[in-house]
Amino acid sequence: MLAVVTLIGIIGAIIVPRISGQALDAKKKVCRQYVADINSAMERYWFDNGSFVTNLSQIENNNYYPDAIPPCPVDGTNYTIDATTHRIAGHAHP
């Protein structure tokens, strides 16, 4: 019985750190996907209207981004538009 408990403890010590690190990596990947989706919606808006998006609420409709713009899953901040590049600013999580 002691050997079984020891073995389960060793396996747990190996697996738990790997699982906890994977959650942050998954959130970073989701953030990158959100940024790509939002940038794509802003580009479609520009092609259709000939003007740049100044507020993300402009693309929250069925033609561009059918759902509400989500916050960043890594740090919970809202996405913002860089006025120079007209793309999502920041969110390059290391």
LINFENSUL-V503819 format. One record per residue. N is the residue number from 1. SS is DSSP state (2 for helix, 1 for strand, 0 for the rest). Layout:
n->N ss->SS
n->N ss->SS
This chain:
n->1 ss->0
n->2 ss->2
n->3 ss->2
n->4 ss->2
n->5 ss->2
n->6 ss->2
n->7 ss->2
n->8 ss->2
n->9 ss->2
n->10 ss->2
n->11 ss->2
n->12 ss->2
n->13 ss->2
n->14 ss->2
n->15 ss->2
n->16 ss->2
n->17 ss->2
n->18 ss->2
n->19 ss->2
n->20 ss->2
n->21 ss->2
n->22 ss->2
n->23 ss->2
n->24 ss->2
n->25 ss->2
n->26 ss->2
n->27 ss->2
n->28 ss->2
n->29 ss->2
n->30 ss->2
n->31 ss->2
n->32 ss->2
n->33 ss->2
n->34 ss->2
n->35 ss->2
n->36 ss->2
n->37 ss->2
n->38 ss->2
n->39 ss->2
n->40 ss->2
n->41 ss->2
n->42 ss->2
n->43 ss->2
n->44 ss->2
n->45 ss->2
n->46 ss->2
n->47 ss->2
n->48 ss->2
n->49 ss->2
n->50 ss->0
n->51 ss->0
n->52 ss->0
n->53 ss->0
n->54 ss->0
n->55 ss->0
n->56 ss->2
n->57 ss->2
n->58 ss->2
n->59 ss->2
n->60 ss->0
n->61 ss->0
n->62 ss->0
n->63 ss->0
n->64 ss->0
n->65 ss->0
n->66 ss->0
n->67 ss->0
n->68 ss->0
n->69 ss->0
n->70 ss->0
n->71 ss->0
n->72 ss->0
n->73 ss->0
n->74 ss->0
n->75 ss->0
n->76 ss->0
n->77 ss->0
n->78 ss->0
n->79 ss->0
n->80 ss->0
n->81 ss->1
n->82 ss->0
n->83 ss->0
n->84 ss->0
n->85 ss->0
n->86 ss->0
n->87 ss->0
n->88 ss->1
n->89 ss->0
n->90 ss->0
n->91 ss->0
n->92 ss->0
n->93 ss->0
n->94 ss->0
